[in-house]
Amino acid sequence: MKQPKKPTLAQKKMISACKLDPDNWSVMLEDELYLHIINKATGTRKILDRQLKKCINTQRKKP
């Protein structure tokens, strides 16, 4: 797995549109349809739909 990266300005706007704080999230993967992000503190992963600009999936970090 690659190391998470800081979100770009466009990615920050997308994360904010999903009612999340962009300062708390890092980008794992980005493709044409989805943006995969991970929470810096808890390790929770979310998948954001780029077209609908909302969260479609949430995965919790396994203990």
C-alpha positions as CSV (number, residue, x, y, z in Angstrom):
1,M,0.0,0.0,0.0
2,K,1.3,3.4,-0.9
3,Q,1.8,6.1,1.7
4,P,-1.1,8.6,2.1
5,K,-0.6,12.1,0.6
6,K,-1.8,15.6,1.5
7,P,-4.9,16.6,-0.4
8,T,-4.7,19.1,-3.2
9,L,-7.0,22.2,-3.2
10,A,-9.5,20.5,-5.5
11,Q,-9.5,17.4,-3.3
12,K,-9.9,19.6,-0.2
13,K,-13.0,21.2,-1.7
14,M,-14.4,17.8,-2.4
15,I,-13.8,16.6,1.1
16,S,-15.4,19.8,2.5
17,A,-18.4,19.2,0.3
18,C,-18.9,15.9,2.1
19,K,-19.0,17.8,5.4
20,L,-15.6,16.6,6.5
21,D,-12.6,18.6,7.7
22,P,-9.8,18.3,5.1
23,D,-7.1,18.9,7.7
24,N,-8.0,15.5,9.3
25,W,-7.8,13.4,6.1
26,S,-5.1,12.1,3.8
27,V,-5.6,10.8,0.2
28,M,-4.9,7.1,-0.3
29,L,-6.0,6.7,-3.9
30,E,-7.8,8.8,-6.6
31,D,-9.3,7.6,-9.9
32,E,-11.9,9.0,-12.3
33,L,-14.9,8.0,-10.2
34,Y,-13.8,7.9,-6.5
35,L,-11.5,9.5,-4.0
36,H,-10.2,7.2,-1.2
37,I,-9.3,9.0,2.0
38,I,-8.0,7.9,5.4
39,N,-8.4,9.7,8.7
40,K,-5.0,10.7,10.2
41,A,-6.0,10.1,13.8
42,T,-8.3,7.0,13.8
43,G,-7.3,5.3,10.5
44,T,-10.9,5.2,9.3
45,R,-11.2,5.0,5.5
46,K,-13.9,6.6,3.4
47,I,-14.7,6.4,-0.3
48,L,-16.1,9.6,-1.8
49,D,-18.0,9.7,-5.1
50,R,-16.6,12.4,-7.3
51,Q,-19.8,12.9,-9.3
52,L,-22.2,13.0,-6.3
53,K,-19.8,14.6,-3.9
54,K,-20.8,12.4,-1.0
55,C,-19.4,9.5,1.0
56,I,-20.5,6.1,-0.3
57,N,-18.5,3.7,1.9
58,T,-16.8,3.7,5.3
59,Q,-14.3,1.2,6.6
60,R,-13.1,1.1,10.1
61,K,-9.5,0.2,11.0
62,K,-9.3,-3.4,12.3
63,P,-7.9,-3.7,15.9
